[in-house]
Amino acid sequence: MWHKRQYELRFRDGGAASCSVRRLDQLLEARSVPGDFWAVVHAADKAFEAGDDRLLEWPSGRRLGVDSNHAAAESQRRTGVWIESSAGYRVRSTGRAGFDYEDQDGPVHIDSEWMATPKAVIYTSSIPVERPNVLERVMRCWLWAGFDIDVDPPTRWT
């Protein structure tokens, strides 16, 4: 069975997008530097196959020391209204505004807002400081589901 390749594009302001190769090409305006684009795509594919989850820098393809905070073997699936991770957490949308997140440390309600495009804005002030992995996990689930994420206030990934 053939599966469409998906890439997670992380912006310096903390936002993220779930991308096919075509969309990645559009977002990065890669046609202006096709050699760099295909080199980075190839590096990302090889890193994924090797289980290396460090972020790659555009346009160099250089691996950054920052990992994407997930195990390469992690997988998500839909179970009813929940998106569940094999890492032991789950996320659901509560409607136009809000996400519910649950893991072994208990539930968290996250303020968020769905936009007109397939994108959600997550308000990080609603995530408890003592639960730093919640934002990354919520983003991973919604990126897996094919939605883009904006973070308010913006944060830096690198």
C-alpha positions as CSV (number, residue, x, y, z in Angstrom):
1,M,0.0,0.0,0.0
2,W,1.4,3.4,-1.0
3,H,1.2,6.3,1.5
4,K,1.6,10.0,0.7
5,R,4.8,11.4,2.2
6,Q,4.0,14.0,4.8
7,Y,6.5,16.6,6.3
8,E,6.2,18.8,9.3
9,L,7.3,22.3,8.6
10,R,8.2,24.3,11.7
11,F,8.4,28.1,11.5
12,R,10.6,30.2,13.7
13,D,7.6,31.9,15.3
14,G,6.4,28.5,16.6
15,G,3.8,27.8,14.0
16,A,3.8,24.6,12.0
17,A,2.3,23.0,8.9
18,S,1.6,19.5,7.8
19,C,2.9,19.3,4.2
20,S,3.0,17.1,1.2
21,V,6.0,17.6,-1.1
22,R,3.9,19.8,-3.3
23,R,2.8,22.0,-0.5
24,L,6.3,22.1,1.0
25,D,7.5,23.4,-2.4
26,Q,4.8,26.1,-2.4
27,L,5.4,27.3,1.2
28,L,9.2,27.4,0.8
29,E,9.0,28.9,-2.7
30,A,11.4,26.1,-3.5
31,R,11.2,26.4,-7.3
32,S,13.6,29.3,-6.9
33,V,16.3,26.9,-5.5
34,P,15.3,23.4,-6.6
35,G,18.7,21.9,-5.8
36,D,18.5,23.0,-2.2
37,F,14.8,21.9,-2.0
38,W,15.4,18.3,-3.2
39,A,18.6,18.0,-1.1
40,V,16.6,18.9,2.1
41,V,13.7,16.6,1.1
42,H,16.2,13.7,0.5
43,A,17.9,14.5,3.9
44,A,14.5,14.5,5.6
45,D,13.5,11.1,4.1
46,K,16.9,9.6,5.0
47,A,16.6,10.9,8.6
48,F,13.1,9.5,8.9
49,E,14.2,6.1,7.7
50,A,17.1,6.1,10.2
51,G,14.8,7.1,13.1
52,D,16.6,10.5,13.5
53,D,13.9,13.0,14.6
54,R,16.2,16.1,14.8
55,L,14.9,19.1,12.9
56,L,16.5,20.0,9.5
57,E,17.4,23.6,8.7
58,W,16.1,25.2,5.4
59,P,17.8,25.6,3.0
60,S,21.0,23.8,4.1
61,G,19.6,20.5,5.2
62,R,21.8,20.6,8.2
63,R,20.5,18.6,11.2
64,L,19.9,20.9,14.2
65,G,20.7,19.7,17.7
66,V,17.0,20.2,18.6
67,D,14.9,17.1,18.2
68,S,11.2,17.3,17.6
69,N,10.5,15.7,21.0
70,H,8.8,12.6,19.7
71,A,9.9,9.0,19.3
72,A,10.4,8.0,15.7
73,A,8.2,4.9,16.4
74,E,5.3,7.0,17.6
75,S,2.1,6.7,15.7
76,Q,-1.3,8.3,15.9
77,R,-4.8,7.0,15.1
78,R,-8.4,8.3,15.3
79,T,-10.6,6.7,18.0
80,G,-14.0,8.4,17.9
81,V,-13.4,12.1,18.4
82,W,-10.0,11.6,19.9
83,I,-6.6,11.4,18.2
84,E,-4.6,8.9,20.2
85,S,-0.9,8.5,20.2
86,S,1.0,5.3,20.8
87,A,3.1,7.3,23.3
88,G,0.1,7.3,25.7
89,Y,-1.7,10.6,25.2
90,R,-4.8,11.8,23.3
91,V,-6.2,15.1,22.0
92,R,-9.7,16.2,20.8
93,S,-11.2,19.4,19.7
94,T,-14.1,20.7,21.9
95,G,-15.6,22.6,19.0
96,R,-14.8,26.0,17.6
97,A,-12.6,26.9,20.6
98,G,-10.6,24.6,22.8
99,F,-8.8,21.3,22.9
100,D,-8.9,18.6,25.5
101,Y,-5.6,16.8,26.2
102,E,-5.1,13.7,28.4
103,D,-2.1,11.7,29.5
104,Q,-0.8,9.8,32.5
105,D,-0.4,13.2,34.4
106,G,-4.1,14.0,33.9
107,P,-6.3,16.2,31.7
108,V,-5.6,19.7,30.5
109,H,-8.0,22.0,28.7
110,I,-6.2,24.2,26.1
111,D,-7.6,27.5,24.8
112,S,-7.5,27.4,21.0
113,E,-9.4,28.7,18.0
114,W,-10.1,27.2,14.6
115,M,-9.6,29.5,11.7
116,A,-11.5,29.6,8.4
117,T,-8.6,27.6,6.7
118,P,-7.7,24.2,8.1
119,K,-5.6,25.8,10.9
120,A,-5.9,26.1,14.6
121,V,-4.3,28.8,16.9
122,I,-3.2,27.4,20.2
123,Y,-3.0,29.9,23.1
124,T,0.1,28.8,25.1
125,S,-0.9,30.7,28.2
126,S,-3.5,28.1,28.9
127,I,-0.9,25.3,29.1
128,P,0.5,24.7,32.6
129,V,4.2,25.6,32.9
130,E,4.9,22.3,34.6
131,R,3.6,20.4,31.5
132,P,6.1,21.6,28.8
133,N,5.5,18.6,26.5
134,V,1.8,19.3,26.1
135,L,2.2,21.9,23.3
136,E,4.5,19.7,21.2
137,R,2.2,16.7,21.6
138,V,-1.0,18.6,20.6
139,M,0.8,20.0,17.6
140,R,2.0,16.5,16.5
141,C,-1.6,15.1,16.7
142,W,-3.1,18.0,14.7
143,L,-0.3,18.0,12.1
144,W,-0.8,14.3,11.7
145,A,-4.5,15.0,11.1
146,G,-3.6,17.4,8.3
147,F,-4.1,20.8,10.0
148,D,-1.7,23.7,10.3
149,I,-1.0,25.2,13.7
150,D,-0.2,28.7,14.8
151,V,1.0,29.4,18.4
152,D,0.1,32.6,20.3
153,P,2.2,34.1,21.5
154,P,4.9,33.0,19.0
155,T,7.7,30.9,20.3
156,R,11.1,30.0,18.9
157,W,11.9,26.3,18.0
158,T,15.5,26.9,17.3
